[in-house]
Each structure stands twice: as C-alpha cells, then as structure tokens.
Amino acid sequence: MKVVVYSHDADTRAEIMLAIGRRPAPDVPEAEIVEVATEPALFRLLDAGGVDVMVLDGEAQPAGGMGVSRQAKDEIYNCPPVLLVIARADDRWLATWSRAEAVVSHPIDPVALARELAALMRSRAAAITAG
C-alpha cells in the first residue's frame, strides 16, 4: 500500500517513517513509503493516482499539511485519507477544518502514529474492495 509522507523537513520525514516501519500493524499490507518535500511534488503524485494514504506534517513550509489536506480533499477525486501530524494537541480543531481523517501530535508517539495509520490503511483497503 502506497503511503506518502510529506514534510519539508527531512528529519521529520525520517521520524514518521521510523514510526511506520515496514508494516504499521500485522493485519495491514506493507507500506510502500514515498517521501515528498514539496507541495507541487505531492500534487503530482496525487494527480498520477495510486496513493493510498497520506501522512502530512502540519508544520511543513511553505505549505503546511493542514492547508494541503484541505486543498487535496477539494481537488482530488477519491482523495486518499490523511493522517495529520500537528504541533500542538490544541490544534485539533484546525485538523478538523483540514478534513484530515486522523491526527497525532508532536512529539511523535510511534505507537499512536502506527495505530492511526493502520486504521486508515484498513479503511482504504475496504473502500477499494467495495469500490
């Protein structure tokens, strides 16, 4: 299952990928992780299709993950589910505005991130099967 990790910060991408591992849960497929550092690169991937889940850094620069999530939900047909990594738990209301399906906050808890990502992977697989 293709998982896109978006952040301008290579360290943040590495931290997210470490939390995901090869498979975030035993009952989901292996994660084929694609790193993306810019908004245009992310939208090229989305336009090409085949992305199953996105993990977006809410603090990415210059385009933050919250705005990118909302734009993707508005513009991409059958947009993949979004796991948003936010700076503060108090920003959850912004994550709701962005239409992200799941949220974790910094500092990244690898167990929580893997749990939320696995849930999105399960729902995406079910949607594809039903589709």
MOTABEL-V101323 format. One record per backbone hydrogen bond with DSSP energy under -1.0 kcal/mol. NH is the residue of the N-H (numbers start at 1). CO is the residue of the C=O. If there is no record, write none. Layout:
# MOTABEL-V101323
nh-><NH;NH>
co-><CO;CO>
This chain:
# MOTABEL-V101323
nh-><3;4;5;6;7;13;14;15;16;17;18;19;20;21;28;31;32;34;36;42;43;44;45;46;47;48;49;52;53;54;55;56;57;58;60;65;68;69;70;71;72;73;74;75;76;79;83;84;85;86;91;92;95;96;97;98;99;100;101;102;104;106;113;114;115;116;117;118;119;120;121;122;123;124;125;126;127;128;129;130;131>
co-><32;53;34;55;36;9;10;11;12;13;14;15;16;17;25;22;1;3;5;38;39;40;41;42;43;44;45;2;2;81;4;83;6;85;57;57;64;65;66;67;68;69;70;71;72;76;54;102;56;104;88;89;91;92;93;94;96;95;82;82;84;86;109;110;111;112;113;114;115;116;117;118;119;120;121;122;123;124;125;126;127>
